[in-house]
C-alpha cells in the first residue's frame, strides 16, 4: 500500500482518519512544522516522522476535552492526551522527527496555582473536570495537586493497546507525564530521546502503568521528574483494578537530570514484578535506583533484578523507601498514621517490597547519601541483596543536606552519608 503524506490533508487528524478508513497503513510526516490539536491514533498505523518533521501542539487547554483515564494512579476524567490511542493494536511511530508538547504555558499555570495556594477548581477546564469527578476532594493523589482538577494531559498515552513500537524519535516539552502506557502489553521503546526542562514539574519521561511485556532500550532521558517509572495504580482504586506491571526489561539507557532515574512507584497497588534493569548510566540524576511507596498505596513489589549501573554526581544511588511523602498534605487528619514510625494495622492498601537484587553499581561523587533502605515496621522490606556496590562522596563543597536523599517529611535523615537500613532485611556483599 502506498504511504499517505500528512501534508496532503487539511490536518494531521484527518490524515490519520484516512489511514484508519483504509484499514491501516503508513502515514509520513515530512520535514517542517506541523501544528495540531489533540490527535487519536488508529490500529495498524505506521507513523513515520521524517528528518526535520516537527509536530507542535496547541496549548489551549479547552481543546483537550475530558476522557476516562488513569491520572496519578486513579481512574477518573482528565484531559485528552495530546497523542492518544485506546484499545488499538499494531502501532509503530518511528523516524528522527520531534513531537513537541509546547508545555511552557501548562507549566507556568501550574506554578502560579501552586504559588497562590489554589485549593479549588477555578478555571473553566478545571470546573469541567470537577463536574465529572464529584468525589475529587476525597481522592488521593501525588504531587500534581489534583484538588484543583488541573489534570494536565500526558504528551502521549496508550490505553488498552497491544503491539506498540516506538523508535528513534524525540518527545519534548510535555505538559505532564510524557509517555504513558496504561493496561497495555507488548511494548517496545527503543532509541528515543525525551527532554523536558528540569523545572517542568511532573514531567516524567516514561510511565509504564499496569502493563506487561515491555522493553525499553537505548534511550536518552533528561526530564523534570522521574525518568523510567513503573506504576500499577494507587490505593483502593488500584487494588480494585488489580492489574500489575510485569515482565519489564530496561537496558542501555542514559539518564540525566531527573528525580529518580529508574523508579518503581509510588503508585504500586496492582503490584510490580519480574523486572530486569541493566547497563544504564546516570549523570547528575537525583536518585539512581528509586523504589518508593507508602501506606495507602498498596501492592507488592517483587522479583526485581538490577545490574551494571554507572553513576556520576547522583544525590543517592539506591533508594528503597516506604515513606514517600509528596502528595500527603500535613494538614490531612490521616497524615499522622500514614507517616508514623510506629507499626500500623496491615490492610489491603499496605504495600510490600521483597526479593530485590542489585549488583555491580559504581557511583562517583555521591552528593547526599549512599543508600537509603527504609521499610514500614508492620511490613518490613524482605530479601534485598546488594553486591559489588562501590561509591565515593563528592567534595564537601558539592555535598547536599541529607534530607535531599528522599522526601519523607523529614523522617530518618541525619548526618550519616553511608548506608541506612531500617525495617529491612538487606545485605551488602
C-alpha positions in Angstrom: 0.0 0.0 0.0 1.3 3.5 -0.9 2.1 5.6 2.1 -0.1 8.7 2.7 1.6 12.0 3.3 0.3 14.2 6.1 0.5 17.4 4.1 -1.9 16.1 1.5 -4.7 16.5 4.1 -6.2 19.6 5.9 -4.7 18.5 9.3 -3.0 15.6 11.0 -6.1 14.0 12.4 -7.8 13.9 9.0 -4.7 12.1 7.6 -4.8 9.5 10.4 -8.5 9.0 9.9 -7.8 8.3 6.2 -5.3 5.6 7.2 -8.0 4.1 9.5 -10.6 4.1 6.7 -8.2 2.2 4.6 -7.8 -0.5 7.3 -4.3 0.7 8.2 -1.1 1.7 6.5 1.8 4.2 6.7 1.4 8.0 7.2 4.5 10.0 6.5 5.0 13.4 8.2 7.6 15.3 6.1 10.1 17.9 7.3 8.6 21.2 8.5 6.5 22.4 11.4 3.1 20.8 11.7 0.7 22.5 14.3 -2.1 20.5 15.6 -4.6 20.0 18.4 -5.1 16.6 20.1 -4.8 13.6 17.9 -6.1 10.0 18.2 -4.1 7.1 16.6 -5.7 4.1 14.9 -5.0 0.3 14.7 -2.5 -0.9 12.1 -0.8 2.6 11.8 2.8 3.3 11.0 3.6 6.9 11.6 6.9 7.9 10.1 8.5 11.2 11.1 11.0 12.3 8.5 14.1 14.2 9.4 13.1 17.7 10.3 9.5 16.9 11.0 8.3 18.9 14.0 4.8 18.3 15.3 3.8 21.1 17.7 0.6 21.0 19.9 -1.8 23.9 20.5 -1.6 25.0 24.2 -5.3 26.0 24.5 -6.4 23.7 27.4 -10.1 23.7 26.4 -9.2 21.8 23.3 -8.3 18.8 25.4 -11.8 17.5 26.2 -12.4 15.1 29.1 -11.7 11.4 28.7 -11.9 8.5 31.2 -8.3 7.6 32.0 -6.0 7.0 34.9 -4.4 10.0 36.4 -1.7 9.7 39.1 -2.9 6.1 39.8 -6.7 6.8 40.0 -9.3 6.2 37.3 -11.2 9.4 36.6 -12.0 12.0 34.0 -9.0 14.0 32.8 -7.8 16.0 29.8 -7.4 14.2 26.5 -3.7 13.3 25.9 -2.0 15.2 23.1 -1.3 11.9 21.3 -3.8 9.2 22.2 -4.6 5.6 21.3 -7.2 3.5 23.0 -8.0 -0.2 22.5 -5.8 -0.2 19.4 -3.1 -2.6 18.2 -0.1 -2.7 15.8 1.0 0.9 16.1 4.5 2.0 15.1 5.9 5.5 15.4 9.4 5.9 14.0 11.8 8.3 12.5 14.1 11.2 13.5 11.4 13.9 13.9 10.2 15.6 17.0 6.8 15.7 18.8 6.6 18.8 20.9 4.0 19.3 23.6 4.6 23.0 23.8 4.3 22.8 27.6 5.5 26.2 28.7 2.0 27.6 29.3 0.9 24.5 31.1 3.9 24.6 33.5 3.6 28.3 34.1 -0.1 28.0 35.2 0.7 25.0 37.5 3.4 27.1 39.2 1.0 30.1 39.5 -1.7 27.8 41.0 0.9 26.4 43.5 2.4 29.7 44.4 -1.1 31.2 45.0 -2.2 28.3 47.2 -5.1 27.5 45.0 -7.0 24.6 46.5 -10.3 24.5 44.5 -11.1 24.5 40.7 -11.5 28.0 39.4 -10.7 27.8 35.6 -13.1 26.5 33.0 -11.1 23.4 32.2 -10.9 22.6 36.0 -14.6 23.2 36.6 -15.4 21.0 33.6 -13.5 18.1 35.2 -14.7 18.8 38.7 -18.3 18.4 37.5 -17.4 14.9 36.1 -15.4 13.9 39.1 -17.8 14.8 42.0 -15.6 12.9 44.6 -12.4 14.7 43.6 -12.0 16.3 47.0 -11.6 12.9 48.7 -9.4 11.3 46.0 -5.8 10.6 46.9 -3.1 11.9 44.6 0.5 12.5 44.2 2.5 15.8 43.8 0.4 17.2 41.0 -2.3 18.7 43.3 -5.4 17.0 41.9 -7.6 19.0 44.3 -7.5 21.9 41.8 -8.7 19.5 39.0 -6.0 21.0 36.8 -5.4 17.4 35.4 -2.8 18.2 32.8 -2.6 15.6 29.9 0.4 13.4 29.0 2.1 14.1 25.8 1.5 10.6 24.6 -0.8 7.8 26.1 -1.6 4.3 25.0 -4.7 2.9 26.8 -5.5 -0.8 26.5 -3.3 -1.2 23.5 -1.1 -4.1 22.3 1.9 -4.3 19.9 3.2 -0.8 20.3 6.6 0.0 18.8 8.2 3.4 19.3 11.6 4.0 17.6 14.2 6.8 17.5 12.0 10.0 17.5 12.1 12.7 20.2 9.4 13.8 22.6 9.8 17.2 24.3 8.1 19.8 26.4 5.3 17.7 27.8 2.5 19.4 29.8 2.6 16.5 32.3 3.9 12.9 32.1 5.5 12.4 28.7 5.0 8.8 27.5 2.3 6.9 29.5 1.2 3.4 28.7 -1.8 2.0 30.6 -3.3 -1.5 30.6 -1.3 -2.3 27.5 1.1 -5.2 26.5 3.9 -5.9 24.1 5.5 -2.5 24.1 8.9 -1.7 22.7 10.5 1.7 23.2 13.9 2.0 21.5 16.4 4.7 20.7 14.1 7.5 21.9 15.1 10.9 23.3 12.8 12.6 25.8 13.6 16.1 27.1 11.7 18.4 29.4 13.2 21.3 31.3 14.4 20.4 34.8 11.9 22.7 36.5 8.9 21.5 34.5 7.1 19.7 37.3 5.6 16.2 37.0 7.1 15.7 33.5 8.2 12.0 33.9 9.8 10.6 30.8 8.3 7.1 30.5 5.5 5.8 32.8 4.6 2.1 32.4 1.3 1.7 34.2 -0.3 -1.8 34.8 1.4 -3.1 31.6 3.0 -6.4 30.6 5.9 -7.4 28.4 7.7 -4.2 27.9 11.2 -3.5 26.5 12.9 -0.1 27.0 16.4 0.2 25.5 19.0 2.7 24.1 17.1 5.8 25.3 18.3 9.2 26.4 16.2 10.8 29.1 16.5 14.3 30.6 13.4 15.5 32.4 11.8 17.4 35.3 10.7 14.3 37.3 11.3 10.6 37.2 12.8 9.0 34.1 11.8 5.4 33.6 8.9 4.8 36.0 6.9 1.6 36.7 3.4 2.0 38.3 0.2 0.0 38.8 -2.4 2.2 40.4 -2.9 3.8 43.8 -4.9 2.9 46.9 -8.3 1.2 46.8 -8.9 2.1 43.2 -5.7 0.5 42.1 -6.5 -2.6 44.3 -9.9 -2.7 42.5 -8.4 -2.7 39.1 -5.8 -5.2 40.2 -3.5 -5.2 37.2 0.2 -5.5 37.8 3.1 -4.1 35.8 5.2 -7.2 35.0 7.9 -8.6 32.7 9.7 -5.4 32.0 13.3 -5.0 30.7 15.2 -1.7 30.7 18.7 -1.7 29.3 21.4 0.6 27.8 19.8 3.9 28.7 21.4 7.2 29.6 19.6 9.3 32.2 20.5 12.8 33.1 18.5 15.3 35.3 15.5 13.5 36.9 14.2 13.0 40.4 14.5 9.2 40.0 16.4 7.5 37.2 14.9 4.1 37.4 11.8 4.5 39.6 9.2 2.0 40.8 6.2 3.6 42.4 4.8 5.3 44.2 1.6 4.1 42.6 2.0 0.3 43.4 -1.4 -1.1 44.2 -1.7 -3.6 41.4 1.8 -4.9 42.1 5.1 -4.7 40.1 7.1 -7.8 39.4 9.6 -9.5 37.2 11.7 -6.5 36.3 15.2 -6.6 34.8 17.3 -3.4 34.5 20.9 -3.4 33.2 23.7 -1.4 31.8 22.4 2.1 32.4 24.2 5.4 33.1 23.2 8.3 35.3 24.7 11.8 35.1 23.6 14.4 37.6 20.4 12.4 38.5 18.9 13.0 41.9 18.3 9.3 42.7 19.6 6.4 40.6 17.5 3.3 41.6 14.4 4.6 43.3 11.8 2.2 44.7 9.1 4.3 46.5 5.8 3.7 48.1 3.9 4.4 51.4 0.9 3.4 53.4 -2.4 3.7 51.4 -0.6 2.9 48.1 -0.9 -0.9 48.4 0.5 -3.7 46.2 3.7 -5.9 46.3 6.9 -5.0 44.5 8.9 -8.2 44.0 11.4 -10.0 41.8 13.5 -7.0 40.8 17.0 -7.5 39.3 19.2 -4.5 38.6 22.8 -4.7 37.5 25.7 -2.9 35.8 25.0 0.7 36.6 27.4 3.7 36.3 26.5 6.9 38.2 28.2 10.3 38.4 27.1 13.1 40.8 23.9 11.3 41.8 22.3 12.5 45.0 21.5 9.0 46.3 22.4 5.9 44.2 19.9 3.5 45.8 16.6 4.3 47.4 14.2 1.6 48.6 11.7 3.5 50.7 8.2 3.1 52.1 7.7 6.7 53.5 7.3 8.6 50.2 5.7 11.8 51.5 4.8 14.0 48.4 1.0 14.2 47.9 0.3 13.7 51.6 -1.0 17.0 53.0 0.4 17.6 56.5 -2.9 19.1 57.4 -4.8 15.9 56.4 -6.0 14.2 59.6 -4.7 10.9 58.3 -1.1 12.3 57.9 -0.1 11.2 61.3 -0.8 7.5 60.8 0.3 7.4 57.2 3.8 8.7 58.1 4.0 7.2 61.6 7.2 5.4 62.5 5.1 3.1 64.7 3.5 -0.1 63.4 0.0 0.3 62.0 -2.6 -2.3 61.1 -1.9 -4.2 57.9 -4.7 -3.7 55.3 -5.2 -4.3 51.6 -3.5 -0.9 51.0 -0.4 -1.7 52.9 2.5 -2.0 50.4 5.1 -4.7 50.5 8.6 -5.0 48.9 10.6 -8.2 48.6 13.2 -10.0 46.5 15.4 -7.3 45.1 18.9 -7.9 43.7 21.2 -5.0 42.8 24.7 -5.7 41.7 27.7 -4.0 40.1 26.9 -0.4 40.8 29.7 2.2 40.5 28.8 5.6 41.9 31.2 8.5 41.8 30.8 11.8 43.7 27.6 10.9 45.6 26.1 14.2 46.8 23.8 13.2 49.6 23.6 9.5 50.9 25.0 6.3 49.5 21.9 4.1 50.1 18.5 4.6 51.9 16.5 1.4 52.6 13.6 2.1 54.9 10.6 -0.2 55.3 7.4 0.0 57.4 7.5 -1.5 60.9 4.4 -3.6 60.1 5.7 -4.5 56.6 9.5 -4.7 56.6 11.3 -4.9 53.3 12.3 -8.5 52.6 15.3 -10.1 51.0 17.3 -7.3 49.5 20.8 -8.3 48.3 23.3 -5.7 47.0 26.5 -7.0 45.5 29.6 -5.0 44.4 28.4 -1.5 45.3 31.3 0.9 45.1 30.8 4.6 45.9 32.6 7.7 46.9 31.4 11.0 48.2 31.6 14.3 46.3 33.9 17.0 47.6 32.5 18.9 50.7 31.6 21.9 48.6 29.3 19.8 46.4 27.5 17.9 49.2 23.8 18.4 49.9 21.9 18.2 53.1 20.9 14.6 53.7 17.2 15.3 53.6 17.7 15.5 49.8 18.2 11.8 49.8 14.4 11.1 49.6 11.4 13.2 50.5 10.0 11.6 53.7 8.6 14.7 55.5 12.0 14.9 57.4 12.0 11.3 58.7 15.1 9.2 59.0 17.6 11.8 57.9 20.7 12.6 59.9 24.4 13.3 59.3 25.2 9.8 58.2 26.0 9.7 54.4 26.6 6.0 54.3 24.2 3.1 54.0 21.0 3.5 56.0 18.9 0.3 56.7 15.7 0.5 58.8 12.9 -2.1 59.0 14.5 -4.1 56.2 16.3 -7.4 55.7 19.1 -6.1 53.4 22.6 -7.4 53.0 25.6 -5.8 51.2 28.1 -8.3 49.8 
